[in-house]
Amino acid sequence: MSWLSSLPGWLIVCGSLLVFGFTAFVLRRLAERAASSIDPSNHHTVAGGLMPGLCAIFGIIASLTMLHQLDEWTRAQATVNAEATAATRLASSVIGQQASSVQGPLVTFLTAERKYEWDRGVGQPAPPAVVAAMRQIESNGRRIALAPQTKSQSGSEILSALDALAIARRDRLASQSSHLPTLFVIALILAGFAVIANGAVMTASRPKTGRLIILLTAVVAVDVALVIMLWTPFGGSLQISDQPVLQVISELRSGLFN
């Protein structure tokens, strides 16, 4: 179901409103038809007693799910920032005529990862362009760091920056593979349907109560839509910012670190 998060945000919200709104309309009609043949006060009494518990269940599931998704989104953004920082550190640690042998592949690596690896998980094979650029960065960087003419402090800084870049990339890949379990979303949707169904029974055969079920439906639908939009931080409709990586690419191409 995670493919839903890749849809446009407006479509997710409108689709959620449509599904829950249609469900509320049908259930209210069915409740009114059933209440016409029997005393509706029985339904109202039972539904009124169930509503606080159902709203509490939906609220707990929605809040826990939302907090989890926001935490994952924040962590994903932090991994991108860390990778951009590591790339900047590596670019600035290599100076002199040999700087281009590292900075050139670094531009290729960052460009390829943004184009081919942005929504790849740990279990998927790495794109060839990313692998080739990473190997070239490692080879040239370690050759420069271990060269006799390189000062020990500069060599240590280059090696440390190479390790930091590799670790940051691994953390980003791990963050890309960390998704909300589908069962959480299913539980949230079922709880939302239960709240709407109970609200439909409560407002059945009661004049001028339609606006109450509309407000309840809108709250449930928007909550579910927001969780779906945050489902995949790297490929969803609410993606993390890639500006830190693009900024490093721009600075490398402009020769800022030369």
KEKE-3310 file (N, C-alpha, C; in steps of 0.2 Angstrom, whole numbers, plus 5000, padded with zeros to 4 digits):
npx = (5004:5011:5013:5003:5007:5015:5007:5000:4998:4986:4978:4978:4972:4959:4954:4954:4944:4933:4931:4929:4919:4909:4906:4901:4889:4882:4881:4874:4862:4858:4856:4846:4836:4835:4831:4819:4809:4810:4812:4822:4829:4835:4846:4853:4857:4865:4875:4880:4886:4896:4904:4914:4924:4928:4932:4943:4951:4954:4960:4972:4978:4980:4988:5000:5004:5006:5016:5026:5029:5032:5044:5052:5053:5060:5072:5076:5078:5089:5099:5101:5106:5118:5125:5127:5135:5146:5151:5155:5165:5174:5177:5183:5194:5203:5216:5225:5233:5228:5215:5204:5203:5196:5185:5179:5174:5166:5155:5149:5145:5136:5126:5122:5117:5106:5098:5097:5097:5089:5077:5079:5081:5089:5090:5090:5099:5114:5114:5124:5131:5132:5140:5152:5156:5158:5168:5179:5180:5184:5196:5205:5205:5211:5223:5228:5229:5238:5249:5267:5270:5260:5254:5253:5243:5234:5232:5225:5214:5207:5205:5197:5186:5182:5177:5167:5158:5155:5148:5138:5131:5127:5118:5108:5103:5098:5088:5080:5074:5066:5050:5033:5024:5012:5001:4999:4993:4982:4975:4973:4964:4953:4949:4945:4934:4926:4923:4916:4905:4899:4896:4887:4876:4873:4868:4857:4840:4839:4836:4845:4858:4867:4878:4887:4892:4898:4909:4916:4919:4928:4939:4943:4947:4956:4967:4970:4974:4985:4994:4997:5003:5015:5021:5032:5047:5056:5050:5037:5023:5025:5040:5056:5068:5079:5089:5101:5110:5110:5115:5128:5132:5131:5140:5152:5153:5155:5167:5171:5178:5191)
npy = (4994:5006:5013:5022:5033:5040:5046:5062:5075:5083:5074:5063:5068:5072:5060:5053:5060:5058:5044:5042:5051:5046:5034:5038:5044:5033:5025:5032:5034:5020:5018:5027:5021:5009:5014:5019:5008:5004:5009:5023:5027:5018:5014:5026:5027:5017:5019:5032:5028:5021:5030:5038:5029:5024:5035:5038:5027:5029:5041:5038:5029:5036:5047:5041:5035:5046:5053:5044:5044:5057:5058:5048:5055:5067:5061:5056:5067:5072:5063:5065:5078:5076:5068:5078:5086:5078:5076:5090:5091:5082:5087:5100:5095:5091:5098:5108:5103:5090:5090:5090:5077:5071:5079:5080:5066:5066:5075:5068:5057:5063:5068:5056:5049:5056:5055:5042:5034:5039:5034:5021:5006:4997:4983:4983:4982:4993:5007:5007:5018:5025:5017:5016:5029:5030:5021:5027:5039:5034:5027:5037:5046:5040:5037:5049:5053:5044:5047:5051:5065:5071:5079:5072:5076:5081:5070:5062:5069:5068:5054:5052:5060:5053:5041:5046:5050:5038:5032:5041:5039:5026:5027:5035:5026:5016:5023:5026:5013:5011:5010:5014:5001:4992:4987:4996:5007:5001:4998:5011:5016:5007:5010:5023:5021:5015:5025:5034:5026:5024:5037:5040:5032:5038:5051:5048:5050:5061:5078:5091:5087:5083:5091:5088:5075:5077:5086:5077:5067:5074:5076:5064:5059:5068:5066:5052:5054:5062:5054:5044:5052:5055:5043:5037:5045:5048:5046:5049:5060:5071:5074:5074:5087:5089:5099:5102:5092:5096:5109:5107:5101:5112:5121:5114:5113:5126:5129:5132:5126:5125)
npz = (5000:5001:4989:4988:4994:4985:4976:4971:4983:4984:4978:4986:4998:4993:4988:5000:5007:4999:5000:5013:5015:5007:5013:5025:5021:5015:5026:5035:5028:5028:5042:5045:5038:5044:5057:5055:5056:5069:5086:5087:5097:5104:5096:5097:5110:5112:5102:5107:5119:5114:5107:5114:5117:5105:5098:5106:5104:5090:5091:5098:5090:5079:5083:5088:5076:5068:5076:5075:5061:5059:5066:5059:5047:5051:5055:5042:5035:5042:5039:5026:5027:5034:5025:5015:5022:5025:5012:5009:5018:5013:5001:5004:5010:5002:4993:4981:4966:4964:4968:4959:4955:4965:4968:4956:4953:4965:4962:4952:4959:4969:4960:4953:4964:4968:4957:4954:4965:4976:4981:4984:4993:5006:5002:4989:4973:4971:4960:4945:4941:4953:4960:4953:4953:4967:4970:4963:4970:4982:4978:4973:4983:4994:4988:4987:5001:5006:5000:4998:4998:5005:5019:5036:5044:5035:5027:5036:5038:5026:5024:5035:5031:5020:5026:5034:5023:5018:5028:5031:5019:5020:5031:5026:5016:5025:5031:5021:5019:5030:5034:5038:5045:5036:5043:5053:5046:5041:5053:5057:5047:5048:5061:5059:5050:5059:5069:5060:5056:5068:5072:5061:5065:5077:5073:5065:5059:5066:5064:5056:5060:5051:5048:5058:5056:5045:5048:5057:5048:5040:5048:5051:5038:5034:5043:5041:5027:5029:5036:5026:5016:5023:5023:5015:5016:5006:4994:4994:4994:5002:5003:5009:5010:4996:4995:5002:4996:4983:4984:4988:4976:4967:4973:4971:4957:4954:4959:4972:4982:4977)
capx = (5000:5015:5013:4998:5011:5018:5002:5000:4995:4979:4974:4977:4967:4953:4952:4952:4938:4928:4930:4926:4912:4904:4905:4897:4883:4879:4879:4868:4855:4856:4854:4840:4831:4834:4828:4812:4805:4810:4813:4829:4832:4840:4852:4856:4859:4871:4880:4882:4890:4902:4908:4920:4929:4930:4936:4949:4955:4956:4965:4978:4982:4982:4993:5006:5006:5009:5022:5031:5030:5036:5051:5056:5054:5065:5078:5078:5081:5095:5104:5103:5111:5124:5129:5130:5141:5152:5154:5158:5171:5179:5179:5187:5200:5208:5218:5230:5231:5225:5208:5199:5203:5191:5179:5175:5169:5161:5150:5146:5142:5130:5121:5119:5113:5100:5094:5095:5097:5085:5071:5082:5081:5095:5090:5090:5106:5116:5115:5131:5134:5134:5145:5158:5159:5160:5175:5184:5182:5188:5203:5209:5205:5215:5229:5231:5230:5244:5255:5272:5270:5254:5255:5250:5236:5229:5230:5220:5207:5204:5203:5191:5180:5180:5174:5161:5154:5152:5144:5132:5127:5123:5113:5103:5100:5094:5082:5075:5071:5062:5044:5028:5021:5006:4996:4997:4989:4976:4972:4970:4958:4948:4947:4942:4928:4922:4921:4911:4899:4895:4893:4881:4871:4871:4864:4852:4834:4839:4836:4850:4864:4871:4885:4891:4895:4903:4915:4919:4922:4933:4944:4946:4949:4963:4972:4972:4978:4992:4999:4999:5008:5021:5023:5039:5050:5060:5047:5030:5021:5028:5047:5061:5072:5086:5092:5108:5114:5110:5119:5135:5134:5132:5147:5158:5154:5157:5174:5171:5183:5197)
capy = (5000:5012:5016:5027:5039:5043:5050:5069:5077:5085:5068:5059:5071:5072:5053:5051:5064:5055:5038:5042:5054:5042:5029:5041:5045:5027:5022:5036:5032:5014:5019:5030:5016:5004:5017:5020:5003:5003:5015:5025:5029:5012:5015:5032:5026:5012:5023:5037:5025:5018:5035:5040:5024:5023:5041:5037:5022:5032:5046:5035:5026:5042:5051:5037:5034:5053:5054:5039:5046:5064:5056:5045:5061:5071:5057:5055:5074:5072:5059:5069:5084:5073:5066:5084:5089:5074:5078:5096:5090:5079:5092:5105:5092:5089:5104:5108:5101:5084:5091:5088:5070:5069:5083:5078:5060:5068:5078:5063:5053:5066:5069:5050:5046:5060:5053:5035:5031:5043:5031:5014:5003:4993:4977:4984:4983:5000:5009:5006:5025:5027:5012:5018:5036:5029:5018:5032:5043:5030:5026:5043:5050:5036:5038:5056:5053:5040:5049:5054:5072:5073:5079:5067:5079:5082:5063:5059:5072:5065:5047:5053:5062:5047:5036:5050:5050:5031:5030:5045:5036:5020:5029:5037:5020:5013:5028:5025:5007:5011:5013:5012:4995:4993:4985:5002:5011:4997:4999:5018:5016:5003:5014:5029:5019:5013:5031:5037:5022:5025:5044:5040:5029:5043:5056:5045:5052:5068:5083:5096:5084:5081:5095:5085:5069:5080:5088:5071:5063:5078:5075:5057:5058:5072:5062:5046:5056:5065:5048:5041:5057:5054:5036:5036:5052:5049:5045:5051:5067:5075:5072:5078:5092:5087:5105:5101:5089:5101:5115:5105:5100:5118:5123:5110:5115:5133:5129:5135:5122:5125)
capz = (5000:5001:4983:4988:4996:4979:4973:4973:4989:4983:4976:4992:5002:4990:4988:5007:5009:4995:5002:5020:5015:5004:5018:5030:5018:5014:5033:5038:5025:5031:5049:5045:5035:5050:5063:5053:5058:5076:5090:5085:5104:5106:5093:5099:5117:5111:5099:5111:5124:5111:5103:5117:5117:5098:5097:5110:5100:5084:5092:5100:5084:5074:5086:5088:5069:5066:5079:5072:5054:5059:5068:5053:5042:5053:5054:5035:5033:5046:5036:5020:5029:5036:5019:5012:5026:5024:5005:5009:5022:5009:4995:5007:5013:4996:4990:4976:4959:4964:4971:4954:4955:4970:4968:4950:4955:4970:4959:4948:4964:4971:4955:4952:4969:4968:4951:4953:4972:4981:4984:4984:4999:5007:4999:4981:4971:4970:4953:4943:4941:4960:4962:4949:4956:4974:4969:4960:4975:4987:4976:4972:4989:4998:4985:4989:5008:5008:4996:5003:4999:5008:5026:5039:5046:5029:5025:5041:5037:5019:5026:5040:5027:5016:5030:5035:5018:5017:5034:5029:5013:5023:5036:5022:5014:5030:5032:5015:5020:5036:5032:5043:5044:5033:5048:5057:5042:5041:5059:5057:5043:5051:5067:5056:5048:5065:5071:5056:5056:5075:5071:5057:5069:5082:5070:5061:5061:5070:5060:5057:5063:5045:5048:5063:5053:5040:5052:5060:5042:5037:5053:5050:5032:5033:5047:5037:5021:5031:5037:5020:5013:5026:5023:5012:5016:5000:4988:4995:4991:5007:5003:5013:5005:4993:4994:5005:4991:4977:4986:4987:4969:4964:4975:4968:4950:4954:4961:4978:4986:4974)
cpx = (5004:5015:5008:5002:5014:5013:5002:4996:4988:4975:4973:4972:4960:4950:4950:4945:4932:4926:4926:4919:4907:4902:4900:4890:4879:4876:4874:4862:4853:4853:4847:4834:4829:4830:4821:4807:4805:4812:4820:4833:4837:4847:4856:4860:4866:4877:4884:4887:4897:4907:4914:4926:4932:4934:4943:4954:4958:4961:4972:4982:4984:4988:5000:5009:5009:5015:5028:5033:5034:5043:5055:5057:5060:5072:5081:5081:5088:5101:5106:5108:5118:5128:5131:5136:5147:5155:5157:5165:5176:5181:5184:5194:5206:5210:5224:5228:5228:5217:5203:5198:5198:5185:5175:5171:5164:5155:5146:5142:5136:5125:5118:5115:5106:5095:5092:5094:5092:5080:5073:5083:5088:5096:5090:5097:5108:5116:5122:5134:5136:5140:5152:5161:5161:5167:5180:5185:5186:5196:5207:5210:5211:5222:5232:5233:5236:5250:5260:5272:5265:5256:5251:5243:5231:5227:5224:5214:5204:5202:5197:5185:5178:5175:5167:5156:5151:5147:5137:5127:5123:5118:5107:5099:5095:5088:5077:5071:5067:5056:5039:5025:5014:5000:4994:4992:4982:4972:4969:4964:4952:4945:4943:4935:4923:4919:4915:4905:4895:4892:4887:4875:4868:4866:4859:4845:4834:4841:4842:4856:4869:4878:4889:4895:4900:4909:4919:4922:4928:4940:4947:4950:4956:4968:4975:4977:4985:4997:5001:5004:5015:5024:5030:5042:5053:5056:5039:5029:5023:5036:5051:5065:5078:5090:5099:5112:5115:5114:5126:5137:5135:5139:5153:5159:5156:5164:5175:5177:5190:5202)
cpy = (5006:5016:5022:5034:5043:5047:5058:5070:5078:5079:5063:5062:5071:5065:5051:5054:5060:5048:5038:5046:5050:5036:5032:5042:5039:5024:5026:5035:5025:5014:5022:5025:5011:5007:5018:5015:5001:5009:5017:5026:5024:5013:5021:5031:5022:5016:5028:5034:5023:5024:5037:5035:5023:5029:5041:5032:5025:5037:5044:5032:5031:5046:5047:5036:5041:5054:5050:5042:5053:5062:5053:5051:5065:5067:5056:5062:5074:5068:5062:5075:5081:5071:5072:5087:5085:5075:5085:5095:5087:5083:5097:5102:5091:5096:5103:5105:5094:5084:5089:5081:5067:5073:5082:5072:5062:5071:5073:5059:5056:5067:5062:5047:5050:5057:5046:5031:5034:5039:5023:5012:4999:4986:4977:4985:4991:5001:5009:5013:5027:5023:5014:5024:5035:5026:5023:5037:5040:5029:5032:5047:5046:5037:5044:5056:5050:5042:5052:5061:5075:5073:5074:5070:5079:5075:5060:5062:5069:5058:5048:5055:5057:5042:5040:5049:5043:5029:5034:5042:5030:5022:5031:5031:5016:5017:5027:5018:5006:5014:5010:5006:4996:4991:4992:5006:5008:4998:5006:5019:5013:5007:5020:5027:5017:5020:5034:5033:5023:5032:5044:5037:5034:5049:5054:5048:5058:5073:5088:5093:5082:5085:5092:5079:5072:5082:5082:5067:5067:5077:5069:5056:5062:5068:5056:5049:5059:5059:5045:5046:5056:5047:5034:5043:5053:5049:5047:5058:5072:5073:5076:5082:5089:5093:5105:5098:5093:5107:5113:5104:5107:5121:5120:5112:5122:5134:5132:5132:5122:5130)
cpz = (5000:4995:4983:4990:4990:4975:4975:4979:4989:4982:4982:4997:5000:4990:4995:5009:5005:4998:5009:5020:5012:5009:5023:5027:5018:5021:5036:5035:5027:5038:5049:5043:5041:5056:5061:5055:5065:5080:5090:5092:5106:5103:5095:5106:5116:5108:5103:5117:5121:5108:5107:5116:5110:5096:5100:5106:5094:5085:5094:5094:5080:5077:5086:5081:5067:5069:5076:5065:5054:5061:5063:5048:5044:5053:5047:5033:5036:5042:5029:5022:5031:5030:5015:5016:5025:5017:5005:5013:5017:5003:4998:5009:5008:4993:4985:4969:4959:4967:4966:4954:4960:4969:4961:4951:4960:4967:4955:4953:4967:4966:4953:4957:4970:4962:4951:4960:4977:4984:4984:4991:5000:5003:4992:4979:4969:4962:4951:4943:4948:4962:4959:4952:4963:4974:4967:4966:4981:4985:4975:4979:4994:4995:4987:4996:5010:5004:5000:5003:5003:5016:5030:5042:5040:5027:5030:5040:5031:5021:5031:5036:5023:5020:5032:5030:5017:5022:5033:5024:5016:5027:5032:5019:5019:5032:5027:5016:5026:5034:5037:5041:5041:5038:5052:5053:5042:5047:5060:5053:5046:5057:5064:5054:5054:5068:5067:5056:5063:5075:5066:5061:5074:5079:5065:5064:5066:5065:5061:5060:5057:5046:5053:5060:5048:5043:5054:5054:5040:5042:5052:5044:5031:5037:5043:5031:5023:5033:5031:5016:5016:5026:5021:5012:5009:4994:4988:4993:4996:5008:5007:5007:5003:4992:4997:5000:4985:4978:4986:4980:4966:4967:4972:4961:4950:4956:4967:4983:4983:4977)
residu = (MET:SER:TRP:LEU:SER:SER:LEU:PRO:GLY:TRP:LEU:ILE:VAL:CYS:GLY:SER:LEU:LEU:VAL:PHE:GLY:PHE:THR:ALA:PHE:VAL:LEU:ARG:ARG:LEU:ALA:GLU:ARG:ALA:ALA:SER:SER:ILE:ASP:PRO:SER:ASN:HIS:HIS:THR:VAL:ALA:GLY:GLY:LEU:MET:PRO:GLY:LEU:CYS:ALA:ILE:PHE:GLY:ILE:ILE:ALA:SER:LEU:THR:MET:LEU:HIS:GLN:LEU:ASP:GLU:TRP:THR:ARG:ALA:GLN:ALA:THR:VAL:ASN:ALA:GLU:ALA:THR:ALA:ALA:THR:ARG:LEU:ALA:SER:SER:VAL:ILE:GLY:GLN:GLN:ALA:SER:SER:VAL:GLN:GLY:PRO:LEU:VAL:THR:PHE:LEU:THR:ALA:GLU:ARG:LYS:TYR:GLU:TRP:ASP:ARG:GLY:VAL:GLY:GLN:PRO:ALA:PRO:PRO:ALA:VAL:VAL:ALA:ALA:MET:ARG:GLN:ILE:GLU:SER:ASN:GLY:ARG:ARG:ILE:ALA:LEU:ALA:PRO:GLN:THR:LYS:SER:GLN:SER:GLY:SER:GLU:ILE:LEU:SER:ALA:LEU:ASP:ALA:LEU:ALA:ILE:ALA:ARG:ARG:ASP:ARG:LEU:ALA:SER:GLN:SER:SER:HIS:LEU:PRO:THR:LEU:PHE:VAL:ILE:ALA:LEU:ILE:LEU:ALA:GLY:PHE:ALA:VAL:ILE:ALA:ASN:GLY:ALA:VAL:MET:THR:ALA:SER:ARG:PRO:LYS:THR:GLY:ARG:LEU:ILE:ILE:LEU:LEU:THR:ALA:VAL:VAL:ALA:VAL:ASP:VAL:ALA:LEU:VAL:ILE:MET:LEU:TRP:THR:PRO:PHE:GLY:GLY:SER:LEU:GLN:ILE:SER:ASP:GLN:PRO:VAL:LEU:GLN:VAL:ILE:SER:GLU:LEU:ARG:SER:GLY:LEU:PHE:ASN)
# end
